[in-house]
Amino acid sequence: MTDSKLKSEGIGTELTERQRLILAALVDEYVNTTRPIGSKALADRAELNVSSATIRNEMMELDEWGYLQQPHTSAGRVPTQKAYRFYVNNLATSQELTIDKLSWIHSQYRRMEPEPDKILRLSTKLLADIVKHPAVAVEPCPPVPRLTGITVKPVSSHAIRISCTYPDGQQHEFVVHFDKGFSIEQVNRLNNILKEQLDSLVEGRLPVQAATDDDEQVTFQKLLDAVQCQLWASGEARVYVEGMAYILEQPEFQQLSYLQAVIKALGERQMWRQVLAKVDTTQQVAVLIGSEHAVPQLEQCSTVMSQFKGPSNQRGILGVVGPMRMAYSEVISAVDCVAQQIGEVLSSADTCHPQ
């Protein structure tokens, strides 16, 4: 689950061990209560073994570091996106599902008809009912199409236009924006690398020695992610969404504007192909938090995702979307378990009914 890019940016390295424990306890408490957490509430936790005054001072420092925020002057504090990312990277452990719940899940799959459409539709509903958050899935589809050419040109000092050419001669162009500027020389060098290593690009791997420094590495990785998302989004894979009503139960979405944004996002199938395409294929389960989605409608949300294999080893994606205040350990376990079940059932169906 580790997000190497965020780790390299130093999230959490400035914290002491005691601050780490306090932050973990505060996130746990906030997830359970949905109320701002004060120092007295944390002082009662035996594992911290520190006074309320000490916790208050540490919380003030965590606030200064950007891990906590105070909704009101007299209120306690709540975690920020940075706190949740640190929690997922370093503190959240996978919480095993109970034997009863596992047995129930297995029994549901024994009753499913071996048809991919029904399996995915019922699986997303099953997952949504387990975690009480909306669930989404993208059906397994053929590998992303190969490219016969790619061209990168600067639009400005902070934007690059990418033109992809497909085997049938069709071209697709899109623009990627960057926070940091870059030189014409950098763009030309990256353009040459992309042309020379198209296979690595489409497969989602960084070409060997693609970048000379950290800034150029970030630029190249963003280009790679953008091309990957465009290739996946251009596919025709069906997207399944179940459990949308659960979003109404979350206090974070009682504000009408947030609720409308999330409901709208849940209905945008192509957007979900782009979001779920960001699953890191080297990880068993991946987590996107807040602005990491790069989708404005999901800036108040987190998405927990896992991939599964369909017929002929084609990749499908399963995910859960909810507020950033999410029981990550439980959700991660549930997504992982259901994704494995989908893969096993689809593989079995493919074996029984070969193409």
The 8 nearest C-alpha neighbors of each residue, nearest first, counted from 0:
[[1, 285, 284, 282, 2, 88, 286, 283],
 [0, 2, 88, 3, 87, 89, 6, 285],
 [1, 3, 5, 4, 6, 0, 88, 285],
 [2, 4, 6, 5, 1, 7, 8, 88],
 [5, 3, 7, 6, 2, 8, 217, 1],
 [6, 4, 8, 7, 3, 2, 10, 9],
 [5, 7, 3, 8, 9, 4, 10, 2],
 [8, 6, 4, 9, 5, 3, 10, 2],
 [9, 7, 5, 6, 10, 4, 3, 12],
 [10, 8, 7, 6, 12, 11, 5, 13],
 [9, 11, 6, 12, 8, 85, 5, 81],
 [12, 10, 13, 14, 9, 85, 19, 6],
 [11, 13, 9, 14, 10, 15, 6, 8],
 [12, 14, 11, 15, 10, 9, 64, 18],
 [15, 13, 11, 12, 18, 19, 16, 17],
 [16, 14, 18, 17, 19, 13, 12, 11],
 [15, 17, 19, 18, 20, 14, 21, 13],
 [16, 18, 20, 19, 15, 21, 47, 14],
 [19, 17, 21, 15, 20, 16, 14, 22],
 [18, 20, 16, 22, 17, 21, 23, 15],
 [21, 19, 17, 23, 18, 22, 24, 16],
 [20, 22, 18, 24, 23, 19, 25, 17],
 [21, 23, 25, 19, 20, 24, 18, 26],
 [24, 22, 20, 26, 21, 25, 19, 27],
 [25, 23, 21, 27, 22, 26, 28, 20],
 [24, 26, 28, 22, 27, 23, 29, 21],
 [25, 27, 29, 23, 28, 24, 30, 22],
 [28, 26, 24, 30, 25, 29, 23, 31],
 [29, 27, 25, 31, 26, 30, 24, 32],
 [28, 30, 33, 26, 32, 31, 27, 34],
 [29, 31, 27, 324, 28, 33, 32, 26],
 [32, 30, 28, 29, 33, 27, 326, 34],
 [31, 33, 29, 34, 30, 28, 35, 36],
 [34, 32, 29, 30, 31, 35, 250, 324],
 [35, 33, 32, 29, 36, 77, 75, 30],
 [36, 34, 75, 76, 77, 74, 29, 37],
 [37, 35, 75, 76, 34, 77, 29, 40],
 [38, 36, 75, 39, 40, 76, 35, 41],
 [37, 39, 41, 55, 51, 40, 54, 42],
 [40, 38, 42, 51, 41, 37, 43, 54],
 [39, 41, 38, 42, 37, 43, 36, 44],
 [40, 42, 38, 43, 39, 44, 37, 25],
 [43, 41, 39, 51, 44, 40, 50, 38],
 [42, 44, 41, 40, 45, 39, 47, 48],
 [45, 43, 42, 41, 46, 47, 48, 40],
 [44, 46, 47, 48, 43, 42, 49, 41],
 [47, 45, 44, 48, 20, 49, 43, 24],
 [46, 48, 45, 49, 44, 20, 21, 42],
 [47, 49, 45, 46, 50, 44, 42, 43],
 [50, 48, 47, 53, 42, 51, 54, 52],
 [49, 51, 53, 52, 42, 54, 48, 39],
 [50, 52, 54, 42, 38, 39, 53, 55],
 [53, 51, 55, 50, 54, 56, 38, 49],
 [54, 52, 56, 50, 55, 51, 57, 49],
 [53, 55, 57, 51, 56, 52, 38, 58],
 [54, 56, 52, 58, 38, 53, 57, 51],
 [57, 55, 59, 53, 58, 54, 52, 60],
 [58, 56, 54, 60, 59, 55, 61, 53],
 [59, 57, 61, 55, 60, 56, 54, 62],
 [58, 60, 62, 56, 57, 61, 55, 63],
 [59, 61, 63, 57, 62, 58, 64, 56],
 [62, 60, 58, 64, 66, 63, 59, 67],
 [61, 63, 67, 59, 65, 60, 64, 66],
 [62, 64, 60, 65, 61, 59, 66, 67],
 [65, 63, 61, 62, 66, 60, 67, 13],
 [64, 66, 62, 63, 67, 61, 81, 79],
 [67, 65, 82, 79, 61, 81, 62, 64],
 [68, 66, 62, 78, 79, 77, 65, 61],
 [67, 69, 76, 77, 62, 70, 78, 79],
 [68, 70, 76, 71, 75, 77, 74, 72],
 [71, 69, 68, 74, 76, 72, 77, 75],
 [72, 70, 74, 69, 73, 75, 76, 68],
 [73, 71, 74, 69, 70, 75, 76, 68],
 [72, 74, 71, 75, 69, 70, 76, 37],
 [75, 73, 71, 72, 35, 69, 70, 76],
 [74, 76, 37, 36, 35, 69, 73, 77],
 [75, 77, 69, 35, 36, 68, 67, 37],
 [76, 78, 35, 68, 67, 69, 36, 79],
 [79, 77, 67, 82, 66, 26, 68, 83],
 [80, 78, 82, 81, 67, 66, 83, 68],
 [79, 81, 83, 82, 84, 289, 288, 78],
 [80, 82, 84, 79, 66, 83, 85, 65],
 [83, 81, 66, 85, 79, 80, 78, 84],
 [82, 84, 86, 80, 85, 81, 87, 79],
 [85, 83, 81, 87, 86, 82, 88, 80],
 [84, 86, 82, 88, 83, 87, 89, 81],
 [87, 85, 90, 83, 84, 89, 88, 91],
 [86, 88, 91, 84, 85, 89, 90, 83],
 [89, 87, 1, 85, 86, 84, 90, 0],
 [90, 88, 86, 87, 85, 91, 1, 84],
 [89, 91, 86, 87, 92, 88, 23, 85],
 [90, 92, 87, 86, 328, 89, 93, 327],
 [93, 91, 328, 94, 90, 87, 327, 89],
 [92, 94, 328, 332, 95, 331, 91, 329],
 [95, 93, 328, 329, 332, 92, 96, 331],
 [94, 96, 332, 93, 97, 329, 328, 333],
 [95, 97, 100, 101, 94, 98, 332, 333],
 [96, 98, 100, 99, 101, 95, 102, 94],
 [97, 99, 101, 100, 102, 96, 103, 95],
 [98, 100, 102, 97, 101, 103, 96, 104],
 [99, 101, 103, 97, 102, 98, 104, 96],
 [102, 100, 98, 104, 103, 99, 97, 105],
 [103, 101, 99, 105, 100, 104, 98, 106],
 [102, 104, 100, 106, 101, 105, 99, 107],
 [105, 103, 101, 107, 106, 102, 100, 108],
 [106, 104, 102, 108, 107, 103, 101, 109],
 [105, 107, 103, 109, 104, 108, 102, 110],
 [108, 106, 104, 110, 105, 109, 103, 111],
 [109, 107, 111, 110, 105, 106, 104, 340],
 [108, 110, 106, 107, 111, 105, 112, 344],
 [111, 109, 108, 107, 112, 106, 105, 113],
 [112, 110, 108, 109, 113, 107, 118, 117],
 [111, 113, 114, 110, 117, 118, 109, 108],
 [114, 112, 348, 111, 115, 118, 344, 345],
 [113, 115, 117, 112, 116, 118, 348, 345],
 [116, 114, 118, 117, 119, 113, 345, 138],
 [115, 117, 119, 118, 114, 120, 138, 121],
 [118, 116, 120, 114, 119, 115, 121, 112],
 [117, 119, 115, 121, 116, 120, 122, 114],
 [120, 118, 122, 116, 121, 117, 115, 123],
 [119, 121, 117, 122, 123, 118, 116, 239],
 [120, 122, 124, 118, 119, 123, 117, 125],
 [123, 121, 125, 119, 124, 120, 118, 126],
 [122, 124, 126, 134, 125, 121, 120, 241],
 [125, 123, 127, 121, 241, 122, 126, 128],
 [124, 126, 122, 128, 123, 127, 121, 129],
 [127, 125, 129, 123, 128, 124, 122, 134],
 [126, 128, 134, 124, 133, 132, 242, 131],
 [127, 129, 131, 125, 126, 130, 124, 242],
 [130, 128, 126, 127, 131, 125, 333, 132],
 [129, 131, 132, 127, 128, 330, 126, 333],
 [132, 130, 128, 127, 245, 129, 133, 242],
 [131, 133, 127, 245, 130, 321, 320, 246],
 [134, 132, 242, 243, 127, 320, 241, 319],
 [135, 133, 319, 127, 123, 241, 318, 240],
 [136, 134, 240, 318, 239, 317, 123, 319],
 [137, 135, 317, 239, 316, 238, 318, 138],
 [138, 136, 238, 316, 315, 237, 236, 239],
 [137, 139, 315, 237, 236, 140, 136, 238],
 [140, 138, 315, 314, 313, 309, 137, 308],
 [139, 141, 313, 236, 138, 314, 142, 315],
 [140, 142, 313, 143, 139, 314, 144, 311],
 [143, 141, 144, 140, 313, 314, 145, 231],
 [142, 144, 230, 231, 141, 145, 201, 234],
 [145, 143, 142, 146, 230, 165, 201, 141],
 [144, 146, 143, 147, 201, 165, 166, 198],
 [145, 147, 165, 148, 164, 166, 144, 163],
 [148, 146, 165, 164, 166, 145, 149, 197],
 [147, 149, 164, 146, 163, 194, 150, 165],
 [150, 148, 163, 162, 194, 164, 151, 193],
 [149, 151, 162, 161, 190, 152, 163, 148],
 [150, 152, 161, 190, 160, 162, 159, 149],
 [153, 151, 160, 159, 154, 150, 161, 186],
 [152, 154, 159, 155, 160, 158, 151, 186],
 [155, 153, 159, 158, 160, 152, 156, 157],
 [156, 154, 158, 157, 153, 159, 180, 176],
 [155, 157, 180, 181, 158, 153, 154, 182],
 [158, 156, 180, 177, 155, 176, 179, 178],
 [159, 157, 176, 155, 154, 175, 177, 156],
 [160, 158, 153, 154, 175, 174, 152, 161],
 [159, 161, 174, 152, 173, 151, 153, 154],
 [162, 160, 151, 173, 172, 150, 174, 159],
 [161, 163, 172, 150, 149, 171, 151, 160],
 [164, 162, 149, 171, 170, 148, 172, 161],
 [163, 165, 170, 148, 147, 146, 169, 149],
 [164, 166, 146, 168, 167, 169, 147, 170],
 [167, 165, 168, 147, 146, 164, 145, 169],
 [168, 166, 165, 169, 164, 170, 147, 146],
 [167, 169, 165, 166, 164, 170, 147, 148],
 [170, 168, 165, 167, 164, 171, 166, 163],
 [171, 169, 164, 163, 165, 168, 162, 172],
 [170, 172, 163, 162, 164, 169, 173, 161],
 [173, 171, 162, 161, 163, 170, 160, 174],
 [172, 174, 161, 160, 175, 162, 171, 159],
 [173, 175, 160, 159, 161, 176, 158, 172],
 [174, 176, 159, 158, 160, 177, 173, 225],
 [175, 177, 158, 157, 159, 174, 178, 160],
 [178, 176, 157, 179, 158, 175, 180, 218],
 [179, 177, 157, 180, 176, 158, 218, 181],
 [180, 178, 177, 157, 181, 214, 156, 218],
 [179, 181, 157, 156, 178, 177, 182, 158],
 [182, 180, 156, 185, 179, 157, 183, 186],
 [181, 183, 185, 184, 186, 180, 156, 187],
 [182, 184, 186, 185, 187, 181, 153, 156],
 [183, 185, 187, 182, 186, 188, 181, 189],
 [186, 184, 188, 182, 183, 187, 189, 181],
 [185, 187, 183, 189, 188, 184, 190, 182],
 [188, 186, 190, 184, 185, 189, 183, 191],
 [187, 189, 185, 191, 190, 186, 184, 192],
 [188, 190, 192, 186, 191, 187, 193, 185],
 [189, 191, 187, 193, 151, 188, 192, 186],
 [190, 192, 188, 194, 189, 193, 195, 187],
 [193, 191, 189, 195, 194, 190, 196, 188],
 [194, 192, 190, 196, 195, 191, 197, 189],
 [193, 195, 191, 192, 196, 197, 149, 190],
 [194, 196, 192, 193, 197, 191, 198, 190],
 [197, 195, 193, 198, 199, 194, 192, 200],
 [196, 198, 200, 199, 194, 193, 195, 201],
 [199, 197, 200, 201, 196, 202, 145, 146],
 [200, 198, 204, 202, 197, 196, 201, 206],
 [199, 201, 197, 203, 198, 202, 204, 223],
 [202, 200, 203, 198, 199, 197, 227, 145],
 [203, 201, 199, 200, 204, 198, 143, 227],
 [202, 204, 200, 201, 199, 227, 205, 223],
 [205, 203, 199, 202, 200, 206, 201, 223],
 [204, 206, 207, 199, 200, 203, 209, 220],
 [207, 205, 209, 199, 204, 208, 196, 200],
 [206, 208, 209, 205, 210, 204, 199, 196],
 [209, 207, 210, 206, 211, 205, 192, 216],
 [208, 210, 206, 207, 205, 192, 211, 216],
 [211, 209, 216, 215, 208, 212, 219, 213],
 [210, 212, 215, 209, 208, 213, 216, 214],
 [213, 211, 215, 214, 210, 216, 217, 209],
 [214, 212, 216, 215, 217, 211, 210, 218],
 [215, 213, 217, 216, 212, 218, 179, 210],
 [214, 216, 218, 217, 210, 212, 213, 219],
 [215, 217, 213, 210, 219, 214, 218, 220],
 [218, 216, 220, 214, 215, 219, 221, 213],
 [219, 217, 215, 221, 216, 220, 214, 222],
 [218, 220, 222, 216, 221, 217, 215, 223],
 [221, 219, 223, 217, 222, 218, 216, 224],
 [220, 222, 224, 218, 223, 219, 225, 217],
 [223, 221, 219, 225, 220, 224, 226, 218],
 [222, 224, 220, 226, 221, 225, 227, 219],
 [225, 223, 221, 227, 222, 226, 220, 228],
 [226, 224, 222, 228, 223, 227, 221, 229],
 [225, 227, 229, 223, 228, 224, 230, 222],
 [228, 226, 224, 230, 225, 229, 223, 231],
 [229, 227, 273, 231, 225, 230, 226, 276],
 [228, 230, 232, 226, 227, 231, 233, 225],
 [229, 231, 227, 233, 228, 232, 143, 226],
 [232, 230, 228, 233, 234, 229, 143, 227],
 [233, 231, 229, 272, 273, 234, 230, 228],
 [232, 234, 230, 231, 229, 235, 269, 228],
 [235, 233, 232, 231, 236, 230, 143, 140],
 [234, 236, 237, 233, 232, 140, 231, 269],
 [235, 237, 138, 234, 140, 137, 238, 139],
 [236, 238, 138, 137, 235, 239, 268, 136],
 [237, 239, 137, 136, 268, 138, 236, 240],
 [238, 240, 136, 135, 120, 137, 237, 241],
 [241, 239, 135, 134, 238, 136, 123, 242],
 [240, 242, 124, 134, 123, 243, 133, 127],
 [241, 243, 133, 127, 244, 245, 124, 134],
 [242, 244, 133, 245, 241, 246, 262, 240],
 [243, 245, 246, 242, 247, 133, 248, 132],
 [246, 244, 247, 132, 243, 248, 242, 131],
 [245, 247, 244, 248, 249, 243, 132, 133],
 [248, 246, 245, 249, 244, 252, 253, 258],
 [249, 247, 246, 245, 250, 244, 252, 253],
 [248, 250, 251, 247, 246, 252, 253, 245],
 [251, 249, 253, 252, 248, 33, 247, 254],
 [252, 250, 249, 253, 322, 254, 257, 299],
 [253, 251, 258, 254, 250, 257, 249, 247],
 [252, 254, 250, 251, 255, 258, 249, 247],
 [255, 253, 252, 257, 256, 258, 251, 250],
 [254, 256, 258, 257, 253, 259, 252, 260],
 [255, 257, 259, 258, 254, 260, 252, 253],
 [258, 256, 260, 252, 255, 259, 254, 261],
 [259, 257, 252, 255, 261, 256, 260, 262],
 [258, 260, 256, 262, 257, 261, 263, 255],
 [261, 259, 296, 257, 263, 258, 262, 264],
 [260, 262, 264, 263, 258, 259, 296, 265],
 [263, 261, 265, 259, 264, 260, 258, 266],
 [262, 264, 260, 261, 266, 265, 259, 267],
 [265, 263, 261, 267, 266, 262, 296, 260],
 [266, 264, 262, 263, 267, 261, 240, 268],
 [265, 267, 264, 263, 268, 262, 240, 261],
 [268, 266, 264, 270, 265, 269, 271, 263],
 [267, 269, 271, 270, 238, 266, 272, 265],
 [270, 268, 272, 271, 267, 232, 273, 238],
 [269, 271, 273, 272, 268, 267, 274, 232],
 [272, 270, 274, 273, 268, 269, 275, 267],
 [271, 273, 269, 232, 275, 270, 274, 276],
 [272, 274, 228, 270, 276, 271, 232, 275],
 [275, 273, 271, 276, 272, 277, 270, 292],
 [274, 276, 277, 272, 273, 271, 278, 316],
 [275, 277, 273, 274, 278, 228, 272, 231],
 [278, 276, 275, 274, 279, 273, 228, 224],
 [279, 277, 276, 275, 285, 280, 304, 305],
 [278, 280, 281, 282, 277, 285, 284, 283],
 [279, 281, 282, 278, 283, 306, 277, 203],
 [282, 280, 279, 283, 278, 284, 285, 0],
 [283, 281, 284, 280, 279, 0, 285, 278],
 [282, 284, 305, 285, 281, 0, 335, 306],
 [283, 285, 305, 282, 304, 0, 335, 331],
 [286, 284, 304, 0, 303, 278, 282, 305],
 [285, 287, 303, 302, 304, 288, 284, 0],
 [288, 286, 302, 301, 291, 292, 303, 289],
 [289, 287, 301, 291, 300, 290, 286, 302],
 [288, 290, 298, 300, 299, 291, 301, 292],
 [289, 291, 298, 292, 293, 288, 294, 297],
 [292, 290, 293, 289, 288, 287, 298, 294],
 [291, 293, 294, 290, 287, 289, 274, 297],
 [294, 292, 291, 290, 295, 298, 297, 289],
 [293, 295, 292, 297, 296, 298, 290, 291],
 [296, 294, 298, 297, 293, 290, 292, 260],
 [297, 295, 260, 294, 261, 298, 264, 299],
 [296, 298, 300, 299, 295, 294, 289, 261],
 [299, 297, 289, 290, 295, 300, 296, 294],
 [298, 300, 289, 297, 322, 323, 301, 296],
 [301, 299, 322, 323, 297, 289, 321, 298],
 [300, 302, 288, 323, 321, 287, 322, 320],
 [301, 303, 320, 287, 319, 286, 304, 318],
 [304, 302, 286, 319, 318, 285, 331, 287],
 [305, 303, 318, 285, 317, 284, 286, 302],
 [306, 304, 284, 317, 316, 283, 335, 285],
 [305, 307, 316, 315, 317, 314, 338, 304],
 [308, 306, 342, 315, 338, 314, 316, 339],
 [309, 307, 314, 342, 312, 313, 315, 310],
 [308, 310, 313, 312, 139, 345, 342, 314],
 [309, 311, 312, 349, 313, 346, 345, 308],
 [312, 310, 313, 309, 349, 308, 346, 141],
 [313, 311, 308, 310, 309, 314, 139, 346],
 [312, 314, 309, 139, 311, 140, 308, 141],
 [315, 313, 139, 308, 307, 309, 140, 312],
 [314, 316, 139, 138, 307, 137, 306, 308],
 [315, 317, 306, 137, 136, 305, 307, 275],
 [318, 316, 136, 305, 304, 135, 306, 338],
 [317, 319, 304, 135, 303, 134, 136, 305],
 [318, 320, 134, 303, 302, 133, 135, 132],
 [321, 319, 302, 133, 301, 134, 132, 303],
 [320, 322, 300, 301, 132, 323, 302, 319],
 [321, 323, 300, 324, 301, 325, 299, 251],
 [322, 324, 301, 300, 325, 299, 321, 288],
 [325, 323, 322, 30, 326, 29, 33, 321],
 [324, 326, 327, 323, 322, 30, 321, 301],
 [327, 325, 329, 328, 330, 30, 324, 27],
 [328, 326, 330, 325, 329, 331, 91, 87],
 [329, 327, 93, 94, 331, 330, 92, 326],
 [328, 330, 94, 332, 327, 331, 326, 333],
 [329, 331, 327, 333, 332, 328, 334, 130],
 [332, 330, 334, 328, 333, 329, 327, 335],
 [333, 331, 335, 329, 330, 334, 93, 336],
 [332, 334, 330, 336, 335, 331, 337, 329],
 [335, 333, 331, 337, 336, 332, 338, 330],
 [334, 336, 332, 338, 333, 337, 331, 339],
 [335, 337, 333, 339, 338, 334, 332, 340],
 [338, 336, 340, 334, 339, 335, 333, 341],
 [339, 337, 341, 335, 340, 336, 307, 334],
 [340, 338, 342, 336, 337, 341, 335, 343],
 [339, 341, 337, 343, 338, 342, 344, 336],
 [342, 340, 338, 344, 339, 343, 345, 337],
 [343, 341, 308, 339, 307, 345, 340, 344],
 [342, 344, 340, 346, 341, 345, 347, 339],
 [343, 345, 347, 341, 346, 342, 348, 340],
 [346, 344, 348, 342, 347, 309, 343, 341],
 [347, 345, 349, 343, 348, 344, 342, 310],
 [346, 348, 344, 350, 345, 349, 343, 351],
 [347, 349, 345, 351, 350, 113, 346, 352],
 [350, 348, 346, 352, 353, 347, 351, 310],
 [351, 349, 347, 348, 352, 353, 346, 310],
 [350, 352, 348, 349, 353, 347, 346, 113],
 [353, 351, 349, 350, 348, 354, 347, 113],
 [354, 352, 349, 350, 351, 348, 310, 311],
 [353, 352, 349, 350, 310, 311, 351, 348]]
